[in-house]
Amino acid sequence: MKKRYAGAVLLIGVLGSVTAQDAHFTQFYSAPTYLSPAFAGTSAGTRFALQYRDQWPSIPGAFVTYNFAADHYISELNSGIGIIATHDRAGTGALRYTNIAVQYAYEVQLKRKVFLRPALQFAFVDHAVDYSRLLFGDQLARGGDVSTFENYQGRNAKYTDISGGLLYFTPKVWLGVGVHHLNKPNQTLLLREAIVPIKISVHGGKRFTMKSPVIKKHPTSIIAAFNYRAQGKYDQLDLGGYFERDPIFAGLWFRGIPLLKAYEAGYQNNDAIALVIGTKVNDWRFGYSYDITISRLAANSGGAHEITMVYELANSRKRKSMAKRRVIPCAKF
């Protein structure tokens, strides 16, 4: 009971004074359109992606996030289109966030196998709190009766959200930027002002293809990559790489900015080391990752679990044709 009461007080304090940061994924290349709308239509055919993330499961009031994305490339228009839906729940599920967005990217061929993709995203967001899931102090005092805090009900924050992106890629290198919340929407739940800060993501990497007679039958690559993101006064860097040998893949990531940045004395910018593993089965890809927390929450957080499923609908002839003309070198997981 005390934990629920403390959680309710903490939640009200958060609603009144703090603007939240966006949810993040360890396997961000499994649903790259969440990273930036410029990735819409970068698959060989129609792509469907589903992600589930459970962050800090050992801590009461942890975060659970779901993400669904679908995108398609229209070769006749040199355009990629996509739709993405994200749902995030915090604590007992009282605080929830739902985002549904449409995306458009136009592909410009600068020269042979060199492409540039500017993109836009328009989203509708529903941000709300369910007071029925909270237990307040006056309820405890009266043995669980209806809380007088019901008179302090907030409101659902419904708003539009505009984002953009730009992606440059060749058969071996890619570099992109995503800028979210360009219109700085107000997400307050208590009839005050709570502006969503602009989020900037800079991502890129390089694919190294290994060649030898032994591995010719099973293409093998090592991919080095990074993703830097900043929102408000906070920023982090994901740095790592993947090993891909059809049909399996594995990855190792570090999240943080060690030595270079500390927000306060004694608080280093170290978050987690992430392990990624998965496999490809026909047109399906399945991935699992576990974040090993290395911050001060390490002893109590339980890390983070993430599961992804991706289905790519395209016949073999179309895959080969697309691979010859426009190769997207970033990891698929």
C-alpha positions as CSV (number, residue, x, y, z in Angstrom):
1,M,0.0,0.0,0.0
2,K,2.8,2.4,0.9
3,K,4.5,1.7,-2.4
4,R,1.3,2.5,-4.4
5,Y,0.9,5.7,-2.4
6,A,4.4,6.8,-3.0
7,G,4.1,5.9,-6.6
8,A,1.0,8.1,-6.9
9,V,2.7,11.1,-5.3
10,L,5.7,10.7,-7.5
11,L,3.5,10.5,-10.6
12,I,1.7,13.6,-9.7
13,G,5.0,15.4,-9.2
14,V,6.3,14.2,-12.5
15,L,3.1,15.3,-14.3
16,G,3.4,18.8,-12.8
17,S,7.0,19.6,-13.4
18,V,8.9,17.4,-15.8
19,T,8.7,16.8,-19.5
20,A,9.3,13.1,-20.4
21,Q,11.8,11.7,-22.9
22,D,10.9,9.5,-25.8
23,A,11.1,5.7,-25.4
24,H,14.1,4.1,-27.0
25,F,14.9,0.7,-28.4
26,T,18.1,-1.3,-28.3
27,Q,17.3,-3.0,-31.6
28,F,16.5,0.2,-33.4
29,Y,17.4,-1.1,-36.8
30,S,14.6,-3.7,-36.5
31,A,12.1,-0.9,-36.9
32,P,14.3,1.9,-38.4
33,T,11.3,4.1,-39.2
34,Y,11.0,4.8,-35.4
35,L,14.5,6.1,-35.6
36,S,13.8,8.4,-38.6
37,P,11.1,8.6,-41.2
38,A,13.8,8.7,-43.8
39,F,14.0,4.9,-43.5
40,A,10.5,4.5,-44.8
41,G,10.6,2.2,-47.8
42,T,14.3,1.1,-47.5
43,S,13.4,-2.6,-47.7
44,A,13.1,-4.7,-50.8
45,G,9.3,-4.9,-50.5
46,T,6.7,-4.3,-47.9
47,R,8.1,-4.6,-44.3
48,F,6.2,-5.2,-41.1
49,A,7.9,-4.9,-37.7
50,L,6.8,-5.5,-34.1
51,Q,8.8,-4.6,-31.0
52,Y,8.2,-5.2,-27.3
53,R,10.5,-3.7,-24.6
54,D,10.3,-4.2,-20.8
55,Q,12.7,-1.8,-19.2
56,W,13.8,-2.2,-15.5
57,P,11.3,-5.0,-14.7
58,S,12.6,-5.3,-11.1
59,I,11.7,-1.7,-10.2
60,P,8.1,-1.0,-9.3
61,G,6.8,1.4,-11.9
62,A,9.0,0.3,-14.8
63,F,8.4,1.1,-18.5
64,V,6.8,-1.2,-21.1
65,T,6.8,-0.1,-24.7
66,Y,5.2,-1.6,-27.8
67,N,5.9,-0.5,-31.4
68,F,4.4,-1.6,-34.7
69,A,5.6,-0.3,-38.1
70,A,4.9,-1.0,-41.7
71,D,6.5,0.6,-44.7
72,H,6.7,0.1,-48.5
73,Y,8.8,1.5,-51.4
74,I,6.9,2.7,-54.5
75,S,9.6,2.5,-57.2
76,E,7.5,4.3,-59.8
77,L,7.4,7.4,-57.6
78,N,10.9,7.0,-56.0
79,S,9.0,7.2,-52.7
80,G,8.8,5.4,-49.4
81,I,5.7,5.4,-47.3
82,G,5.1,4.2,-43.8
83,I,2.9,4.0,-40.8
84,I,4.0,3.6,-37.2
85,A,2.2,3.1,-33.9
86,T,3.8,3.3,-30.5
87,H,2.3,2.7,-27.1
88,D,4.2,3.3,-23.8
89,R,3.0,2.5,-20.3
90,A,4.8,3.6,-17.1
91,G,4.3,2.5,-13.5
92,T,1.1,0.7,-12.8
93,G,0.0,1.5,-16.3
94,A,-1.6,4.7,-15.1
95,L,0.5,6.9,-17.3
96,R,0.2,6.0,-21.0
97,Y,1.3,7.4,-24.3
98,T,0.0,6.4,-27.8
99,N,1.5,7.8,-31.0
100,I,0.2,7.0,-34.5
101,A,2.1,8.5,-37.4
102,V,2.3,8.5,-41.2
103,Q,5.6,8.9,-43.0
104,Y,6.8,9.9,-46.5
105,A,10.4,9.8,-47.9
106,Y,11.5,10.8,-51.3
107,E,14.6,9.0,-52.7
108,V,17.1,11.0,-54.8
109,Q,19.8,9.2,-56.7
110,L,22.9,11.4,-56.6
111,K,24.9,9.0,-58.7
112,R,25.2,5.3,-59.3
113,K,24.3,3.5,-56.0
114,V,24.5,6.8,-54.0
115,F,21.2,8.0,-52.6
116,L,19.7,10.8,-50.5
117,R,16.3,10.6,-48.8
118,P,14.6,13.6,-47.2
119,A,11.5,12.7,-45.2
120,L,8.5,14.0,-43.2
121,Q,6.4,12.5,-40.5
122,F,3.0,13.6,-39.2
123,A,1.6,12.1,-36.0
124,F,-1.4,12.2,-33.7
125,V,-0.6,11.7,-30.0
126,D,-2.8,10.7,-27.0
127,H,-1.1,11.2,-23.7
128,A,-3.1,10.4,-20.6
129,V,-3.2,9.3,-17.0
130,D,-5.7,6.8,-15.5
131,Y,-6.4,7.9,-11.9
132,S,-8.4,4.8,-11.2
133,R,-5.1,2.9,-11.1
134,L,-3.7,5.1,-8.4
135,L,-4.1,5.0,-4.6
136,F,-3.9,8.3,-2.7
137,G,-3.2,9.2,0.9
138,D,-6.8,10.2,1.7
139,Q,-8.0,6.8,0.5
140,L,-5.6,5.1,2.9
141,A,-6.9,7.2,5.8
142,R,-10.5,6.2,5.1
143,G,-9.8,2.5,4.4
144,G,-9.9,2.6,0.6
145,D,-12.8,4.9,-0.1
146,V,-13.1,7.0,-3.2
147,S,-10.3,9.6,-3.3
148,T,-11.0,13.3,-3.1
149,F,-8.2,13.6,-5.7
150,E,-10.9,12.7,-8.2
151,N,-11.8,16.4,-8.1
152,Y,-8.3,17.1,-9.4
153,Q,-8.6,15.1,-12.5
154,G,-6.3,16.2,-15.3
155,R,-7.1,15.8,-19.0
156,N,-5.9,13.8,-21.9
157,A,-3.3,15.6,-23.9
158,K,-4.1,15.2,-27.6
159,Y,-1.9,16.9,-30.1
160,T,-0.2,16.7,-33.5
161,D,3.5,16.1,-33.8
162,I,5.7,16.9,-36.8
163,S,9.1,15.2,-37.4
164,G,11.6,15.0,-40.2
165,G,14.6,13.1,-41.3
166,L,17.5,12.8,-43.9
167,L,19.4,9.7,-44.9
168,Y,22.5,9.4,-47.1
169,F,23.7,5.9,-48.1
170,T,25.9,4.0,-50.4
171,P,26.4,0.2,-50.7
172,K,28.8,0.3,-47.7
173,V,28.1,3.4,-45.7
174,W,25.1,5.2,-44.3
175,L,24.6,8.4,-42.3
176,G,21.3,10.0,-41.2
177,V,19.6,12.4,-38.9
178,G,16.1,12.4,-37.4
179,V,14.5,15.5,-35.8
180,H,11.4,14.8,-33.8
181,H,8.8,17.2,-32.3
182,L,9.7,20.1,-34.6
183,N,6.5,21.9,-33.6
184,K,7.3,21.5,-29.8
185,P,3.8,20.3,-28.8
186,N,2.3,20.9,-25.3
187,Q,1.8,17.6,-23.6
188,T,0.6,18.8,-20.2
189,L,-2.0,16.7,-18.3
190,L,-2.6,19.4,-15.6
191,L,-3.8,22.4,-17.6
192,R,-0.3,23.9,-17.5
193,E,2.5,24.1,-20.1
194,A,4.7,21.1,-20.6
195,I,6.5,21.4,-24.0
196,V,7.9,18.3,-25.6
197,P,11.6,19.1,-26.3
198,I,13.0,18.5,-29.8
199,K,14.8,15.2,-30.1
200,I,17.7,14.9,-32.5
201,S,19.1,11.5,-33.5
202,V,22.3,11.2,-35.6
203,H,23.0,7.6,-36.8
204,G,25.4,5.9,-39.2
205,G,27.8,3.2,-39.8
206,K,29.7,1.0,-42.2
207,R,29.4,-2.6,-43.5
208,F,32.5,-4.7,-43.9
209,T,31.8,-7.8,-46.1
210,M,34.1,-10.8,-45.5
211,K,35.0,-12.7,-48.6
212,S,36.6,-16.2,-48.9
213,P,35.8,-19.5,-50.7
214,V,34.8,-21.0,-47.3
215,I,32.0,-18.4,-46.5
216,K,30.9,-17.8,-50.1
217,K,27.8,-19.9,-49.6
218,H,26.8,-17.9,-46.4
219,P,27.5,-14.2,-46.8
220,T,29.2,-12.8,-43.7
221,S,29.4,-9.2,-42.6
222,I,30.6,-7.1,-39.7
223,I,28.8,-3.9,-39.2
224,A,30.1,-1.0,-37.1
225,A,27.4,1.5,-36.1
226,F,26.4,4.4,-33.8
227,N,23.3,6.3,-32.8
228,Y,23.6,9.5,-30.9
229,R,20.4,11.1,-29.6
230,A,19.8,14.3,-27.6
231,Q,16.5,15.6,-26.1
232,G,16.4,18.5,-23.7
233,K,19.5,18.5,-21.5
234,Y,20.0,14.8,-21.8
235,D,22.0,12.9,-24.5
236,Q,23.4,9.4,-25.0
237,L,25.4,7.5,-27.5
238,D,24.8,3.9,-28.6
239,L,28.1,2.5,-30.0
240,G,28.7,-1.1,-31.2
241,G,28.4,-3.5,-34.0
242,Y,26.8,-6.6,-35.5
243,F,28.0,-9.9,-36.8
244,E,25.8,-11.3,-39.6
245,R,26.1,-14.7,-41.2
246,D,22.9,-15.9,-42.8
247,P,20.7,-17.0,-41.0
248,I,22.1,-15.8,-37.6
249,F,23.2,-12.5,-36.2
250,A,24.7,-11.2,-33.0
251,G,25.5,-7.7,-31.7
252,L,27.2,-6.0,-28.8
253,W,26.4,-2.4,-27.8
254,F,27.4,0.2,-25.2
255,R,25.1,3.0,-24.2
256,G,26.4,6.1,-22.6
257,I,29.1,8.8,-23.0
258,P,31.8,7.8,-20.5
259,L,34.6,10.1,-19.4
260,L,33.4,12.9,-21.7
261,K,30.3,13.9,-19.9
262,A,28.7,13.7,-16.4
263,Y,25.5,15.5,-15.6
264,E,26.5,16.0,-12.0
265,A,29.4,15.2,-9.8
266,G,29.5,11.5,-9.2
267,Y,26.9,10.7,-11.9
268,Q,28.7,9.3,-15.0
269,N,26.9,9.0,-18.3
270,N,26.9,5.2,-18.3
271,D,23.7,3.3,-18.9
272,A,24.0,-0.2,-20.2
273,I,25.8,-2.9,-22.2
274,A,23.4,-4.6,-24.6
275,L,23.6,-8.1,-26.0
276,V,21.7,-8.9,-29.2
277,I,21.0,-12.3,-30.9
278,G,18.6,-13.5,-33.5
279,T,17.9,-15.5,-36.6
280,K,16.2,-15.4,-40.0
281,V,13.6,-17.9,-41.0
282,N,12.4,-17.5,-44.6
283,D,10.9,-14.0,-44.7
284,W,10.9,-13.6,-40.9
285,R,13.5,-12.2,-38.6
286,F,13.4,-12.7,-34.9
287,G,15.6,-10.9,-32.4
288,Y,16.2,-10.7,-28.7
289,S,18.3,-8.3,-26.7
290,Y,19.1,-7.9,-23.0
291,D,20.5,-4.6,-21.5
292,I,22.9,-5.1,-18.7
293,T,22.5,-2.0,-16.5
294,I,25.8,-0.5,-15.5
295,S,24.5,2.8,-13.9
296,R,23.7,3.2,-10.2
297,L,20.5,1.2,-10.9
298,A,22.5,-1.9,-11.7
299,A,21.7,-3.8,-8.5
300,N,18.0,-3.3,-8.6
301,S,16.8,-2.6,-12.2
302,G,16.7,-6.1,-13.7
303,G,18.1,-4.7,-17.0
304,A,15.8,-4.6,-20.0
305,H,14.3,-7.2,-22.3
306,E,13.5,-6.5,-25.9
307,I,11.9,-8.8,-28.5
308,T,11.5,-8.0,-32.2
309,M,9.7,-9.7,-35.1
310,V,10.1,-8.5,-38.7
311,Y,8.4,-9.8,-41.8
312,E,9.4,-8.7,-45.3
313,L,7.1,-9.4,-48.2
314,A,8.9,-9.5,-51.5
315,N,9.5,-12.2,-54.1
316,S,13.1,-13.3,-54.8
317,R,13.2,-11.6,-58.2
318,K,12.3,-8.3,-56.7
319,R,14.9,-8.7,-53.9
320,K,17.7,-9.3,-56.4
321,S,16.6,-6.4,-58.6
322,M,16.4,-4.0,-55.6
323,A,19.8,-5.2,-54.2
324,K,21.5,-4.4,-57.5
325,R,20.1,-0.8,-57.7
326,R,19.8,0.4,-54.1
327,V,21.6,-1.4,-51.3
328,I,20.8,-0.3,-47.8
329,P,23.9,-1.3,-45.9
330,C,22.7,-0.8,-42.3
331,A,21.9,-3.7,-40.1
332,K,18.5,-5.4,-40.3
333,F,18.3,-6.0,-36.5
